[in-house]
């Protein structure tokens, strides 16, 4: 599992700088812990895995695949999650424009 989480994190942050610091903020884990996750030498505990899945679609997909979800359904869930996030941003924008 450590290797799978490392791959998911590296894919998520392939083009983004400051990956370690970002994951530290998401999970409140130490820099050494996060570096171990990226290296694939250690796996996150349950609380950290949930925090990672909350912020990263790649880790979320891995999490769902580990829980025996059908990958088609997993892809649909990720798509819906993305659409919901965009909808929330639109609602927030409309609400702030009324102030």
VOBA-1610 file (N, C-alpha, C; in pm, whole numbers, padded with zeros to 5 digits, always signed):
BEGIN
Unk+00082-00119+00000Unk+00000+00000+00000Unk+00087+00126+00000Unk+00199+00123+00068Unk+00287+00240+00072Unk+00328+00282-00068Unk+00361+00183-00152Unk+00401+00212-00290Unk+00286+00274-00369Unk+00164+00224-00350Unk+00047+00275-00422Unk+00016+00419-00382Unk+00024+00449-00254Unk+00001+00586-00207Unk+00108+00679-00263Unk+00234+00632-00262Unk+00343+00714-00317Unk+00318+00746-00464Unk+00276+00646-00541Unk+00247+00669-00683Unk+00134+00769-00701Unk+00029+00755-00621Unk-00086+00846-00631Unk-00044+00989-00596Unk+00036+01005-00492Unk+00081+01139-00454Unk+00172+01199-00560Unk+00263+01119-00613Unk+00353+01171-00718Unk+00275+01209-00843Unk+00173+01130-00878Unk+00089+01166-00993Unk+00013+01295-00966Unk-00042+01308-00847Unk-00118+01429-00813Unk-00031+01553-00823Unk+00092+01544-00775Unk+00180+01660-00769Unk+00282+01665-00882Unk+00257+01595-00991Unk+00352+01588-01101Unk+00393+01726-01152Unk+00300+01818-01156Unk+00330+01951-01210Unk+00316+02062-01106Unk+00297+02025-00982Unk+00277+02126-00878Unk+00400+02136-00788Unk+00440+02258-00757Unk+00552+02274-00664Unk+00503+02262-00518Unk+00595+02250-00428Unk+00566+02253-00284Unk+00478+02137-00238Unk+00498+02020-00298Unk+00416+01904-00266Unk+00424+01866-00118Unk+00544+01861-00064Unk+00561+01819+00075Unk+00487+01914+00169Unk+00507+02043+00150Unk+00442+02141+00238Unk+00290+02136+00225Unk+00242+02118+00103Unk+00098+02110+00082Unk+00039+01991+00156Unk+00103+01875+00144Unk+00054+01755+00211Unk+00065+01769+00363Unk+00168+01837+00410Unk+00181+01863+00554Unk+00062+01945+00605Unk+00021+02042+00526Unk-00094+02126+00565Unk-00221+02043+00564Unk-00240+01962+00458Unk-00360+01879+00448Unk-00375+01785+00566Unk-00262+01724+00608Unk-00267+01613+00704Unk-00219+01649+00843Unk-00152+01764+00857Unk-00089+01804+00982Unk+00018+01704+01026Unk+00079+01637+00929Unk+00187+01542+00953Unk+00322+01614+00940Unk+00426+01556+00998Unk+00559+01616+00991Unk+00619+01601+00851Unk+00721+01681+00824Unk+00784+01673+00692Unk+00848+01536+00670Unk+00909+01478+00771Unk+00970+01346+00756Unk+00865+01241+00722Unk+00750+01248+00788Unk+00641+01153+00761Unk+00594+01165+00617Unk+00572+01287+00572Unk+00523+01309+00436Unk+00628+01265+00334Unk+00754+01293+00360Unk+00861+01249+00270Unk+00863+01096+00260Unk+00838+01029+00372Unk+00832+00882+00369Unk+00715+00833+00285Unk+00603+00903+00287Unk+00490+00865+00203Unk+00526+00879+00056Unk+00588+00991+00020Unk+00628+01013-00120Unk+00733+00911-00165Unk+00818+00869-00073Unk+00921+00770-00106Unk+00864+00629-00113Unk+00747+00609-00054Unk+00686+00477-00054Unk+00744+00383+00050Unk+00814+00439+00149Unk+00873+00355+00254Unk+00777+00333+00371Unk+00680+00421+00385Unk+00579+00410+00490Unk+00444+00446+00431Unk+00339+00391+00488Unk+00205+00426+00443Unk+00137+00513+00548Unk+00045+00598+00504Unk-00026+00683+00600Unk-00122+00601+00686Unk-00144+00648+00808Unk-00244+00582+00892Unk-00383+00618+00840Unk-00485+00563+00900Unk-00621+00584+00852Unk-00663+00730+00847Unk-00633+00805+00951Unk-00670+00947+00957Unk-00600+01025+00846Unk-00472+00997+00828Unk-00397+01067+00724Unk-00444+01027+00585Unk-00475+00899+00566Unk-00524+00853+00436Unk-00656+00921+00401Unk-00743+00937+00498Unk-00870+01006+00473Unk-00845+01151+00435Unk-00754+01217+00506Unk-00721+01357+00473Unk-00663+01367+00332Unk-00577+01274+00296Unk-00520+01274+00160Unk-00630+01253+00056Unk-00719+01159+00082Unk-00827+01130-00013Unk-00923+01248-00026Unk-00938+01323+00080Unk-01026+01441+00077Unk-00972+01547-00019Unk-00840+01555-00031Unk-00779+01662-00111Unk-00728+01617-00248Unk-00704+01489-00266Unk-00644+01441-00391Unk-00735+01338-00457Unk-00779+01368-00579Unk-00861+01271-00653Unk-00786+01142-00679Unk-00656+01150-00698Unk-00576+01029-00722Unk-00576+00938-00598Unk-00558+00998-00481Unk-00560+00918-00359Unk-00703+00871-00330Unk-00801+00954-00358Unk-00941+00916-00340Unk-00974+00794-00426Unk-00929+00795-00550Unk-00953+00682-00641Unk-00885+00556-00587Unk-00762+00570-00540Unk-00691+00457-00480Unk-00767+00403-00360Unk-00810+00494-00274Unk-00885+00456-00154Unk-01009+00376-00191Unk-01085+00425-00288Unk-01207+00354-00330Unk-01174+00220-00394Unk-01066+00216-00473Unk-01032+00088-00536Unk-00989-00015-00432Unk-00929+00030-00323Unk-00889-00062-00216Unk-01009-00114-00137Unk-01120-00043-00147Unk-01241-00086-00076Unk-01337-00161-00166Unk-01285-00211-00279Unk-01357-00296-00373Unk-01466-00225-00452Unk-01458-00099-00467Unk-01553-00027-00551Unk-01520-00055-00698Unk-01622-00063-00776Unk-01607-00077-00920Unk-01540+00051-00973Unk-01440+00036-01058Unk-01365+00152-01106Unk-01450+00247-01189Unk-01551+00195-01259Unk-01641+00283-01334Unk-01717+00372-01237Unk-01766+00312-01130Unk-01837+00390-01028Unk-01741+00489-00962Unk-01619+00445-00937Unk-01519+00533-00878Unk-01496+00654-00966Unk-01479+00633-01096Unk-01459+00745-01187Unk-01581+00838-01188Unk-01700+00781-01181Unk-01821+00863-01176Unk-01825+00945-01047Unk-01789+00883-00934Unk-01786+00955-00807Unk-01687+01071-00811Unk-01572+01048-00869Unk-01471+01155-00880Unk-01524+01268-00969Unk-01589+01232-01078Unk-01647+01334-01166Unk-01753+01416-01095Unk-01839+01349-01020Unk-01942+01419-00944Unk-01882+01509-00837Unk-01777+01461-00773Unk-01709+01540-00670Unk-01651+01667-00731Unk-01592+01654-00850Unk-01535+01769-00919Unk-01644+01869-00957Unk-01755+01817-01010Unk-01868+01904-01046Unk-01925+01974-00924Unk-01936+01902-00813Unk-01988+01962-00691Unk-01897+02073-00643Unk-01766+02051-00649Unk-01671+02155-00609Unk-01685+02279-00695Unk-01702+02261-00825Unk-01720+02375-00915Unk-01850+02448-00885Unk-01954+02372-00855Unk-02083+02432-00822Unk-02075+02514-00694Unk-02005+02463-00595Unk-01989+02536-00470Unk-01914+02667-00494Unk-01811+02663-00577Unk-01738+02785-00609Unk-01827+02887-00679Unk-01914+02840-00768Unk-02007+02930-00837Unk-02105+02992-00737Unk-02157+02913-00646Unk-02250+02964-00545Unk-02181+03067-00458Unk-02058+03036-00413Unk-01983+03131-00331Unk-01959+03261-00407Unk-01929+03252-00537Unk-01908+03371-00618Unk-02034+03456-00629Unk-02147+03390-00648Unk-02274+03464-00655Unk-02307+03529-00523Unk-02286+03459-00414Unk-02316+03515-00282Unk-02227+03632-00249Unk-02099+03622-00285Unk-02007+03732-00253Unk-02032+03854-00342Unk-02086+03832-00461Unk-02116+03947-00549Unk-02237+04025-00502Unk-02318+03964-00417Unk-02436+04033-00365Unk-02405+04119-00245Unk-02287+04103-00186Unk-02249+04181-00067Unk-02217+04323-00099
//
